[in-house]
């Protein structure tokens, strides 16, 4: 389940780039990152992913290419369930590129050499950056109280055709510049991710159409089970992202991400998902915190 959720985050974040790239750049108002080439940043992340608790560090440096500025991060100091963990050399050598420059599109991470434990942290940091990048790029929130709704009802897929046979979600974005704090020169941005009125996810069986949590289901997954069985799940997914950023240079100072998913899950004996056992409720909760350490 961890890998499924993080794969979904990648696809959502990637969709920001293609959609927002079609939006003309506007006056950024209070938002906007003021980069200095060579600037160094260190983020400490704490996460809870169902039963897994972890801490990890991302060390970055600001660079510039022909498209603009970006930040390049190396990951280290993983503490998994209270114990220090050793990362393989390929993961230590991995570099993640992030950006808040509206002229530089967010990049898609290459996980081919990355320890699976880092897929979640890497994509969660990407989510913080992609949310703020979208707010900057569209220029729709410029002062306290400004609000912008970004429709993205088209489904994102994380199916690999091997283990995950069907994996889709459909989520819209609600962006609010919540607060401007002159006392400490910070800004609070809130991005909520909701099910659309009419999610466009594929629901192959009739029982999947019944709302699980009060809204049309916007999350579905079918995986291979044991002995030729199928594990089918459907439900409601949301994200709440809070970002505190500096009015001085526009950097992310801290942030939180809450990602609940309410599902029902059934084991089925046929690919059409019509011969299934009793439904089991499954509540998934991921909670992530990041903090900039100067």
Order of alpha helices (4+ residues) and beta strands (2+ residues): alpha-beta-beta-beta-beta-alpha-beta-alpha-beta-beta-beta-beta-beta-beta-beta-beta-beta-beta
